[in-house]
Amino acid sequence: MIEPYTALCIQNTNFCVRTYKDIQKNLDLICEVIDHSHYTRIEYPVRLMAIPEAGIQSFVDSQMDWEHKEVAKGLFNTTVPGPETEVLSKKAKEYGTYICGQLRALEPEISDELYFNIGFVIDPKGEIIMKHHKLQVFAPERSCVPHDIWDTWVEKYGANLDAFYPVARTEIGNIGACICMETSYPETSRGLAVNGAEIIYAPTYIEPYYSRGWHELQLRARALDNSCYVVAPNSGDWFMTPESKVPTAIHGGSSMIIDYQGQVLTRTTTHGTSYCSAIIDIEALRYWRETTMFGSWLKDLRTEQYKIIYEEPIFPKNLWLDPPPGYGKTAGRMEVLRKSVETLQKRGTYVPSLYAELRKEKEEKEKKGAKAKTVTAGETEK
């Protein structure tokens, strides 16, 4: 039996990252918050702690629009396990707790030029027992995802649940990871749940979407969809530049823990450095799943009828095996997304807006006008 225990979401201010020393400053702050938050063990033992995405390295690659392979050789030239996770491993051993975290790092067995966004779980012995490679990223994030190297990934790891939706089976429950933008896609959390997840580590979202309520809506839906606890630490304020006098609340804070019925158990009330805690009862979750006939959804799932939805690809695979021009920076990635929109319009999934038609007409008129001016100028010269 798994007795109830306490889970903590760590929410740390992000120092501006330009060097390895800056990364160490963020790690030092995280460790300080871990030390000072652990007194909550006076309730139930603290057996799970979660750190936000970007809490260690920030989003410097997106912020500075650095080219992917250059960053892979520089700030993100690390591994999991590696020097950053070793710091957290010491804390896991010190407090006898599991720690969930995130890093952008290389997979040397795959490539020394591509970095991934990796969620990981450290056990109380300090060992990395699970690595999840983020599956969905928004345009400014240039992390490589398994789909970008699909053929290589499947050849090495297979095309199965463990290859894309790994779950750590532990003495405190089964833990999976769903990082930032992944929560906007119900498929990732569903994949984790089908693979046995009971706790979904779901770190970080950004403004202005946090304040609009998008992230809470998605987190609660993913918890309810899959009868899972969701442990969702968000990053705190961010010192945007080395010269910043005060940080910016670019993430929105409001870290939270949600139960398997989609109810928010706790949340931070600030967007700065903080933490929140809640009680996790895995046996109650398991009893809910096996007992309720409405509210625990996987047992009803008629899978064959949903496969049809995904028969036709939308976003192209293998883009890092044969990258289009500029794919390592935001502009190139935006171009790929625009082509995906065109694909959906051609299929009839999306209907082109009147705004787009008017813009196209305007652009054509401007081109004709520019051409006419060129012709007139040439005639004048003659």
N, C-alpha and C positions, 0 to 999 in steps of 0.2 A: 504494500500500500504506500502511496505517496501522500505524506501529510501536508496540509496547507503550509505555504511559505510566503515570504515577502519578495516581490520583484521591484526593482528600482529603475527608473529612467533618469539617466544623467543628462543634464542640459548645460553645456558649457559655452561661454563666450569664445569666439574664434579670433585668435590673433592673426594679423595679416601674415601670410606665408610667402616668402621669397627665397628663404634659405632653409637648410636642415635645422638650424638653431631655432627658427620660428616654429617648426614642427615640434621640436622638443618643448617649447613653451606651452603649446596646446596640450601635449601629453602630461606635462607637469600639473597643469590646471585640472585636467581630468582626474588625475591621481589624487589631487587635493580634495576634489568634490567627493570622490569615492571614500576617502578617509573620513570626511566629516559627515557624510550621509549614512554611514554604516550603523550609527546608533539606533536606527529604526529596528534593529534586531531585537530590541526590548519587546516588540510585538511578537512576530514570528521570525524564525531565522531567515536572514537574507540569503537566498540561494540563486538569484538571478539578477544581473545588472546589465543594462544596455546603454551603449554610447551612440550618439547621433552620427549619421553620415556627415562627412566634412568636419567632424569635430576635431580630427587630428590634422588633416592636410588642407582644410578649407576647400573652396571651389576655385582655386587660383588658376587652373588651366582654362576653365570657362571664362572667368573674369578677364584674364589677359589675352584670351584668344590665341594661346600658344599652340603651335603645330604639334600634333599628337606625338610623332616619333622623337621630336626634340625633348618633350617632357619625359618620355619613356627613358631617355638616356640621362635625365637630370633628376629633378625632385622626386619623380615617381619610380625611380630605379631601385625598387625594393621588392620584397617578396613576403608572402604569408605562408609559413611563419617567417619572421624577420626581426630586425631590431625594434621596430615599433610595437609589434605584438609581444615581444619579450618583456617590455615594460608592463603591459597589461597582464601577462602570464604571472608575473610576480605578485600582482594584486589578487589574482584569482587564487593563488596558493595561500597568500597571507590570510585571506578572509574565507577560504573554503567555499567559493562561489563560482558559478558559471558567469562568463562575461561575453556578451555579444558586441561586436564592433564592426568597423568598415574601414577599408583602405583602398586606394588606387595603387595597383602593384602589377609587376610582371608575372607571367607564368613561363619560366625559362624553358620548360619542356615544349611549349608552343612557339614562343618567339621572344627574342630579346629586344624587339622594336615596338611591341604592342603592350599597352597596359590595360588592365581590366579594373572594373569597380567590384570589389570583392567584399561580401559580408562573411563574417566568420564567427564561430563559437569556440570559446576556450573553456576547458573543464577545470575543476578545482585542483587538478594536478599540474595545471599550466600548459596542457597540450591542446593544440588546434584539432578539434574533432569534426569540424564541418566547414566547408567553403562553398559559398554560393556566388556565382558570377552573374552580376546584374544583367537582366535580359532586355530591358527597355530603357533608353536614354532619350532626353530631349535634345534638340538641335545643338545648343551651346555646349553640351557635354560630349567630349570626344572619346570617352572610354570605348574600347573595343568590347563588343558583346559576342557571345558564342555564335549568334546568327551571322555576324560579320565574317566569320571563318568557318561556316557551317560544315563544309566537307572535311576540313582538318579536325574540327571538334568531334564530329560524329565518328570519324575513323579512330580517334584516340579514346573517346569516352563512351561511345554508343549513342543510340537515339532512344533513350529510355528515361524514366522519371528521375532516377538518380543523377543522370548527366545534366539535367536542367533544373530540377526541383529537389535538390538534396535536403535531407532531413536528418538531424542528429537525434538519435534515440538515447535518451539519458535517464538518469534516476529521478529527474524532476519533470519529466514529460518530453515529448518529441518537439524539437525546435527547428523551424525553417526561417528563411529570410526573404523579405520582399522590400526592396530598397527604393525609397523616394518615388520616382515616376512609375515604378512597377505597380504601386498601389492603384494607379489609374487604370490598370488593366486587370479585370477580374480573373483572367486566365492564370496569372502567376500564383495568386493565393489558392486558387482551385487546384492547381498542380501540386502545390505543397500539401494541401489537405488530402488529396487522393493518395499522396505518398506517405500519409500518416501524421502530418503535422498537427500539433495541439496548441502550440504557441507560435505565433508569427512575429518575428522581429521586423518592424517596419519603420526604419528611421527616416526622418527629415522630409520637409517639403519647403517651398519658398513662397515669399510674397510676390505678387499681390493675391495669390491663390489661396494662401492659408486664411487670410482675413475674409475672403469670400465664402469660406466654409467648405471649400472643395475637399480639403484633406480629411477633416473630421467625418464628413459624409462618406468618403471612400473607405476610411479606416473602419468605421462602424459597420458599413455594408460588408466589407471583407470578413469581419469577425462573425457577423450574423450569417452570411452566405455559407460559411464553412464550419460553424460551431467551434471556433478557435478563439483563444485569448490573443489579443494583439497588443504587443508592447512597443510603443511608438515614441522614442525619444527624438525631439527636434533640436536642431542646433540653436544656440543662443545668438546674441548680437555678434556682429562681425566688424572688426577693424579693417576697413576696406583697403587702406594703403598704409605704408610705413609711417606716413605723416599724420594719419587720422588722430585727432584729439579725443573724439568720442566714437563709439561703435554705432553701426546702423542695424536696426531690427529687420534684417532682410529675410529672415526665416520665420519670424512670427512667434517663436516659442511655443507655448501650449503643448508641451509634451504630455502624453496621456497613456493610460492603460485601459483597455476595453475588454469586457468579458465575452464569453462565447454566445451571449444573446444580444450583443451589440450595444450594451450599456456602458457608458463611460464610468469607470470606477474612481478615477483620480486624474488630475491634470495640474500642471504648473500654472501659476497665476502671473508669471512674469515672462518677458522675452530675454532676460539676462541669464546669468549663471544660476542654476537652481537644480532641483530634482523633485520627483514625485514617487510615491510608492503605493502599492496595492497588494492585497492578498490573492494569491493564485491557488486554486483548489482543483487540481487535475482530476481527482476522483469524482468530483461533482460534474465536471465536464464529461467524463466518460459515462457516467450514469445518465446524464441528459441525452447523450448521443444514442445510447442503447434503449432508452425508455420512451422518449417523446415520439409521437407519430406525426407531429407538425412542429416545425422549427429546427429540426435537424435534417438537412436537405440531401445529403449524399445518397442515402438509401433509396431515394425516389428517382435518382438520375437515370434517364433513358439515353444512354450515351450515343447510340447509333444516329439519332436524329440531329445531333449537334455537330457531328463530323462534317456534314455537308457545308456548314458555314465557312470552313477553312480550307476547302479544296483548292480554291484559286489563290495564289500568293498575291500579296499587296506590296509590301516593302521588300526590295530585292535582297537576297542572301549573298554571302561571300564577298561583300564589298571591300573588306580588308585583304582579301586574296588577290583582287584585281581592282584597286581603288580608283574611282573616277577622279578627275582633277579637283584638287582642293578638299578632298574628303576629310583631311586631318584638321580642318578649321571650320568655323561655323558657317561661312558662306557656302562652302561646298556641300555641307550636310543639308542646308536649307534647300539647295537645288534638288537634291534627291527627294526630299519631302514634297516639293512642288510637283515633281513627276508622279509621285504616288497619288496626289490629289487628282492629277489628270487621268491616271489609270482608273480611279474610282468614278470619275465623271464619264469616261468612255463606257464603263460597264453599266451606267445608270444608277449606281449606288448613291452618288452625289449628283445633284442638279446644279449646273452653273448659275450663279446669281446674276441679276440684272446689273449689279455694280460691276461685275467682271466684264460683262458685255459692253457697258458704257466706257469702261477704262480702255478696252481693246479698240473701240471706235476712236477714242481720243488719241491713242498712240498711233493709229494708222493715219489720222489726219495730220498729226505732227510730223510723221515721216514724209507724207506727201508734200507738206509745206516746206520742209527742209530740202527735199529733192528739187522742188520748184525754185527755191532760192539759189541752189547750186547751179541749176541750168541758166537762170537769169544772169548770175554773176559771170558765167562762162561766155554768154552772148555779149555782155558788156565789154569784156576783155577783147573779144574779136573786133 
